[in-house]
Amino acid sequence: MKRVAARGVERLPPRVHDAIREQQESSEILLGWAQLTVVCAFALLYAISPRAQTIAATFEPVPVALAAYFGFTLLRLALAHARRMPRWLVYVSVVVDMALLLGLIWSFHLQYRQPPSFYLKAPTLLYVFIFIALRALYFEFQFVALAGAVAALGWLLMVLYVVHADPGGVMITRDYVQYLTSNSLLLGAEFDKIISIAMVSGILALAMARSRRLLVRAVTEGITAEELKRFVPDAVARQAAAASHLEAGDGEVREATIFFSDLENFTGLSESMTPSALISLLNEYFTLVTEPIERHGGVINQYQGDAILASFNLPNPLPDHGAAALAAALEIQALLADHRFSGGVALRSRIGINTGVVIGGLVGNARRLGYTLHGDEVNLAARLEQLNKEFATRVIVSARTRELAGALAARFTDLGDYTVRGRSTPVRIFAVDAA
């Protein structure tokens, strides 16, 4: 569809507008199939219903009306699937749908050779309410209101046609029993039908107007939640979407494996490149190395310049978090060994991994929050990354991470106890063979 959103929706951000348009296009397809089902069901009922021998006319208008409506429904369904239903055609289809249905009902008195008042008794009138309700799938009150207005006006014209066809008023009665047992016309009953059509349409239109606001709000919040995942971990985004209120300090304490990586010789690389080229290179690098981290169950918490801070088992639970972090680190080293970035640049990273009890939570103030990891174990992971320079290694891990390494434990080299900067107690560290 080229223009399917209401004017109010068109003032929404493009992503919200497009999301609502996609929902409406899907609704138009669903509506087309529903109406096609109704037409086929009606045609089947007409085909199997017994007809009197006197109805052997050479021309039967009901099949013709059904065929016309069937053809129009197929055409609109094809346009809906092709996403080529402009807004004006949606309005036209509402009018045509209802006109064809009422025309079908009107043709009953010709088909069955009865006076015009005969078609006013047809139970097919109930399909009018089905067609009005189907327009609610579009989540715009205008289409429901238009369908109801066309149906009410159409039925009024059909009643006036009966009155005009009976200028002497012979068929008009005030006797309810006579009305039910003959082709007589009871004006009050027909006005009741018109009022019912108008009331149902009005109530549905009001409900659609209210639902429309809820739809816009739901789509906006859904898109916001999806966008939020680009800035914070998925689990935190889901929590933000579900929670009634978030405050700084909300967090969770758990043992987790902290992954910290940094690029080798990034300072020299920065001096030799323009800012735009450097940003492009970093984005290419982050795209490459983020994939194995996330595939192994890790969560990117921060991009700090050229550094990456990731966590395994927080905020998303991960039983084998130690082994998963190691597997991601080894895969990254293998990828970087073979990969050349734009301009033929080769990059190498150093990685520090530590496992311990940390807290992951929200920090900030009442107006702005951010998710981060806190605890001395996080600092230790960063210190282990820096030790790679001293030991000429690529990946260094703590003793607790080695305990959780599983089958990867055979690839460790014991570097002994080492007192890292900022700690008074030595820690046992291990280098990981990337070969």
C-alpha positions in Angstrom: 0.0 0.0 0.0 1.2 3.5 -0.8 -0.7 5.3 1.8 -2.6 3.2 4.4 -2.0 5.0 7.6 -4.3 7.6 9.1 -3.2 11.2 9.1 -2.5 11.1 12.8 -0.2 8.1 12.3 1.6 9.8 9.4 3.0 12.3 12.0 4.6 9.4 13.9 8.2 8.5 13.5 8.8 6.6 10.2 9.6 3.3 12.0 6.3 3.4 13.9 4.4 4.4 10.8 6.0 1.6 8.8 5.2 -1.0 11.5 1.5 0.1 11.6 1.4 0.0 7.8 2.7 -3.5 7.8 0.0 -4.5 10.3 -2.7 -2.9 8.1 -1.4 -4.7 5.0 -1.5 -8.0 6.8 -5.1 -7.2 8.0 -6.1 -6.4 4.4 -4.9 -9.8 3.3 -6.7 -11.5 6.2 -9.8 -9.5 5.4 -9.7 -10.5 1.7 -9.4 -14.2 2.6 -12.2 -13.9 5.1 -14.5 -12.4 2.6 -13.6 -14.9 0.0 -14.5 -17.6 2.5 -17.9 -15.9 3.1 -18.6 -15.7 -0.6 -17.7 -19.3 -1.2 -19.8 -20.4 1.8 -22.8 -18.5 0.5 -22.3 -19.9 -3.0 -22.2 -23.4 -1.6 -25.3 -22.9 0.4 -27.1 -21.5 -2.6 -26.0 -24.4 -4.8 -27.2 -27.1 -2.4 -30.4 -25.4 -1.4 -33.6 -26.8 -3.0 -35.4 -24.4 -5.4 -39.0 -24.6 -6.5 -39.8 -25.9 -10.0 -41.4 -22.6 -10.9 -38.0 -21.0 -10.6 -36.8 -22.1 -13.9 -36.1 -18.7 -15.4 -33.6 -18.5 -18.2 -31.7 -15.7 -16.3 -30.8 -16.2 -12.6 -29.4 -13.0 -11.1 -28.1 -14.5 -7.9 -25.3 -16.5 -9.5 -24.4 -13.4 -11.5 -24.2 -11.3 -8.4 -22.1 -14.0 -6.7 -19.8 -14.2 -9.6 -19.3 -10.4 -9.7 -18.5 -10.3 -6.0 -16.2 -13.3 -6.2 -14.3 -11.7 -9.0 -14.0 -8.4 -7.1 -12.8 -10.2 -4.0 -10.1 -12.1 -5.9 -8.9 -8.8 -7.5 -8.6 -7.0 -4.2 -7.0 -10.0 -2.6 -4.4 -10.1 -5.4 -3.6 -6.4 -4.9 -3.4 -6.9 -1.1 -0.8 -9.7 -1.5 1.1 -7.5 -4.0 1.1 -4.6 -1.5 -0.5 -2.4 -4.1 -3.7 -1.4 -2.3 -3.7 2.5 -2.2 -5.8 4.1 0.4 -8.5 5.3 -2.0 -9.0 1.8 -3.2 -9.6 0.6 0.3 -12.4 3.2 0.7 -13.8 2.1 -2.7 -13.7 -1.5 -1.8 -15.7 -0.9 1.4 -18.4 0.7 -0.7 -18.3 -1.9 -3.5 -18.3 -4.8 -1.0 -21.4 -3.6 0.7 -23.1 -2.6 -2.6 -22.5 -6.0 -4.1 -23.9 -7.7 -1.0 -27.0 -5.5 -0.9 -27.4 -6.0 -4.7 -27.3 -9.7 -4.2 -30.0 -9.5 -1.6 -32.1 -7.2 -3.8 -31.9 -9.7 -6.7 -33.7 -12.4 -4.6 -37.1 -11.1 -5.5 -36.2 -11.5 -9.2 -34.6 -14.8 -8.7 -37.6 -16.2 -6.9 -40.3 -14.2 -8.8 -41.6 -12.5 -5.7 -42.6 -9.0 -4.9 -39.7 -6.6 -3.9 -40.7 -6.9 -0.2 -39.6 -10.5 -0.4 -35.9 -9.7 -0.2 -36.4 -7.7 3.0 -37.0 -11.0 4.8 -33.8 -12.6 3.6 -31.5 -13.8 6.4 -28.6 -12.8 4.2 -28.9 -9.4 5.9 -26.8 -10.9 8.7 -23.8 -10.9 6.3 -23.9 -7.1 6.5 -22.8 -7.3 10.1 -20.1 -9.7 9.2 -18.7 -7.3 6.6 -18.9 -4.4 9.0 -17.0 -6.4 11.6 -14.4 -7.5 9.1 -13.4 -3.9 8.6 -12.4 -3.7 12.3 -9.4 -5.8 11.3 -8.0 -2.7 9.7 -7.8 -0.8 13.1 -9.2 2.4 11.6 -12.7 3.6 12.7 -13.2 5.3 9.3 -13.6 2.1 7.4 -16.0 0.6 10.0 -18.1 3.8 10.0 -18.1 3.9 6.2 -19.2 0.3 5.9 -22.0 0.9 8.4 -23.1 4.1 6.7 -23.3 2.4 3.3 -25.2 -0.6 4.7 -27.7 1.6 6.6 -28.2 3.9 3.6 -28.4 0.9 1.2 -31.1 -0.8 3.3 -33.0 2.4 3.5 -33.0 2.7 -0.3 -34.1 -0.9 -0.6 -37.0 -0.2 1.8 -37.9 2.9 -0.3 -37.7 0.8 -3.5 -40.3 -1.6 -2.0 -42.6 1.4 -1.1 -42.1 2.9 -4.5 -43.0 -0.5 -6.2 -46.2 -0.6 -4.1 -47.7 2.9 -4.7 -51.1 1.8 -3.4 -49.6 0.7 0.0 -51.2 -2.8 -0.4 -48.0 -4.6 0.9 -47.5 -2.3 3.9 -49.0 -3.6 7.2 -49.0 -2.8 10.9 -49.8 -6.4 11.8 -46.6 -8.1 13.1 -48.0 -11.6 12.5 -49.0 -10.8 9.0 -45.5 -9.3 8.4 -43.9 -12.5 9.6 -46.1 -14.9 7.6 -46.4 -13.0 4.3 -44.5 -10.7 2.0 -46.0 -7.7 3.7 -43.8 -4.8 4.7 -43.6 -3.6 8.4 -41.9 -0.2 8.3 -41.0 -0.3 12.0 -39.2 -3.6 11.6 -37.1 -2.3 8.7 -36.2 0.8 10.6 -35.2 -1.4 13.5 -32.7 -3.1 11.1 -31.3 0.3 10.0 -31.0 1.4 13.6 -29.3 -1.8 14.5 -26.8 -1.5 11.6 -26.1 2.1 12.6 -25.7 1.3 16.3 -23.4 -1.7 15.8 -21.3 0.3 13.3 -21.0 3.2 15.8 -20.0 1.1 18.7 -17.4 -0.7 16.6 -16.1 2.6 15.2 -15.8 3.9 18.7 -14.0 0.8 19.8 -11.7 1.1 16.8 -10.8 4.7 17.6 -9.8 3.6 21.2 -8.0 0.5 19.9 -6.1 2.6 17.4 -4.6 4.6 20.2 -3.6 1.4 22.0 -2.2 0.0 18.8 0.0 3.0 18.2 1.2 3.0 21.8 1.9 -0.8 21.6 3.8 -0.5 18.4 5.8 2.5 19.7 6.7 0.7 22.9 7.6 -2.5 20.9 9.9 -0.6 18.6 11.4 1.3 21.6 12.1 -2.0 23.3 13.7 -3.4 20.2 15.9 -0.3 19.8 16.7 -0.5 23.5 18.3 -3.9 22.9 21.0 -2.1 20.8 22.1 -0.2 23.9 21.5 -2.6 26.8 21.4 -6.4 27.1 18.3 -8.2 25.8 17.4 -9.3 29.4 17.5 -5.7 30.6 15.5 -4.5 27.7 12.8 -7.1 28.4 12.8 -6.1 32.0 12.4 -2.4 31.1 9.5 -3.3 28.8 7.7 -5.4 31.5 8.5 -3.3 34.6 6.2 -0.6 35.8 9.2 1.4 37.1 13.0 1.1 37.0 15.3 2.7 39.4 19.1 3.1 39.7 20.4 0.4 41.9 18.2 -2.4 40.6 20.5 -5.3 40.0 21.4 -8.9 40.5 24.3 -10.6 42.2 25.6 -13.8 40.6 28.8 -15.6 39.7 29.6 -14.7 36.1 32.5 -14.9 33.7 33.8 -11.5 32.7 35.3 -11.1 29.2 37.5 -8.1 28.5 39.2 -7.5 25.2 41.3 -4.7 23.8 43.0 -4.1 20.4 46.7 -4.3 20.1 48.5 -1.1 19.0 45.3 0.8 18.7 46.9 4.1 19.6 49.3 3.9 16.7 46.5 2.8 14.4 44.5 5.9 15.5 47.3 8.2 14.6 47.6 6.8 11.1 43.9 7.0 10.1 41.3 9.7 9.7 38.5 9.7 12.3 35.9 8.5 9.8 38.1 5.7 8.6 38.9 4.7 12.2 35.2 4.5 13.1 34.4 2.4 10.0 37.3 0.1 11.0 36.1 -0.3 14.6 32.5 -1.0 13.4 33.8 -3.7 11.1 35.9 -5.1 13.9 33.0 -5.1 16.4 30.7 -6.7 13.9 33.2 -9.6 13.4 34.0 -10.3 17.1 30.6 -9.7 18.6 29.0 -12.6 16.7 31.0 -15.4 18.4 30.5 -13.8 21.8 26.7 -13.7 21.4 26.6 -17.1 19.8 28.3 -18.6 22.8 25.8 -17.0 25.1 27.7 -13.9 26.1 26.2 -10.4 26.5 27.9 -7.3 25.3 27.7 -4.8 28.2 29.9 -2.0 26.8 32.0 -0.9 23.9 34.7 1.3 25.4 36.7 2.8 22.6 38.3 -0.2 21.1 37.6 -2.4 24.1 34.7 -4.8 24.7 33.3 -5.7 28.1 31.1 -8.8 28.0 29.5 -11.1 30.6 28.5 -14.8 30.6 25.8 -15.9 33.0 24.7 -12.3 33.7 22.1 -11.0 33.0 21.2 -14.2 31.0 21.7 -17.5 32.9 24.3 -19.7 31.3 25.4 -22.9 33.1 28.7 -23.4 31.3 29.7 -19.7 31.3 33.4 -20.3 31.9 33.8 -22.7 29.0 31.6 -20.5 26.8 33.7 -17.4 27.4 36.9 -19.3 26.6 35.4 -20.8 23.4 34.4 -17.3 22.2 37.9 -16.0 23.0 39.6 -18.7 21.0 37.2 -18.3 18.1 37.9 -14.6 18.0 41.6 -15.2 17.9 41.2 -17.6 15.0 39.0 -15.1 13.1 41.4 -12.2 13.5 44.4 -14.4 12.5 42.8 -15.0 9.1 40.8 -11.8 8.5 41.8 -8.6 6.8 39.8 -5.5 7.3 39.1 -2.6 4.9 42.4 -1.5 3.4 44.1 -4.8 4.1 44.4 -3.9 7.8 45.2 -6.8 10.2 44.0 -6.5 13.8 45.0 -8.4 16.9 43.3 -8.4 20.2 44.3 -9.2 23.8 41.7 -10.8 26.1 41.4 -11.2 29.8 38.8 -13.5 31.3 37.9 -13.8 35.0 35.1 -15.6 36.9 33.7 -14.4 40.1 30.7 -12.9 41.9 29.7 -9.6 40.4 26.6 -7.4 40.4 24.9 -6.4 37.2 22.5 -3.5 37.5 21.3 0.0 36.6 23.3 3.1 37.5 22.5 6.7 36.9 19.8 9.1 38.1 16.1 9.5 37.9 16.3 10.8 34.3 18.9 8.6 32.8 20.0 5.0 33.5 22.6 2.6 32.2 23.3 -1.0 32.7 26.8 -2.1 33.8 28.7 -4.6 35.8 30.3 -3.8 39.1 32.7 -5.6 41.4 36.4 -6.3 41.9 36.1 -9.4 39.6 35.3 -7.0 36.7 38.4 -5.0 37.4 40.5 -8.2 37.5 39.4 -9.2 34.0 40.6 -5.9 32.7 43.9 -6.3 34.6 44.4 -9.8 33.1 43.9 -8.4 29.6 46.7 -5.9 30.2 49.0 -8.7 31.4 49.1 -10.1 27.9 51.6 -7.4 27.0 54.0 -8.5 29.7 53.7 -12.2 29.0 53.5 -11.8 25.2 50.2 -13.8 25.1 46.8 -13.3 23.7 44.4 -14.7 26.3 44.9 -14.9 30.1 42.4 -16.3 32.5 42.0 -16.6 36.2 42.1 -19.9 38.2 38.3 -19.9 38.7 37.8 -19.6 35.0 40.2 -22.5 34.4 38.2 -24.6 36.8 35.1 -24.1 34.6 37.0 -24.7 31.3 35.9 -28.3 30.9 37.5 -29.9 27.9 39.5 -26.7 27.2 41.5 -27.1 30.4 44.3 -29.0 28.5 45.1 -25.8 26.5 46.3 -23.8 29.6 49.8 -22.8 30.5 50.3 -22.0 34.2 51.9 -18.6 34.6 52.0 -18.9 38.4 50.8 -16.4 41.0 50.9 -12.8 40.1 50.1 -9.6 42.0 48.1 -7.4 39.6 47.8 -3.7 39.9 45.3 -2.6 42.5 45.4 -5.9 44.4 47.5 -6.8 47.4 46.9 -10.6 47.2 48.5 -12.6 44.3 46.2 -14.4 41.9 46.9 -17.5 40.0 46.8 -16.9 36.2 46.9 -19.1 33.1 47.6 -18.4 29.5 45.5 -20.1 26.8 47.1 -21.7 23.8 45.2 -20.4 20.8 46.7 -23.0 18.4 
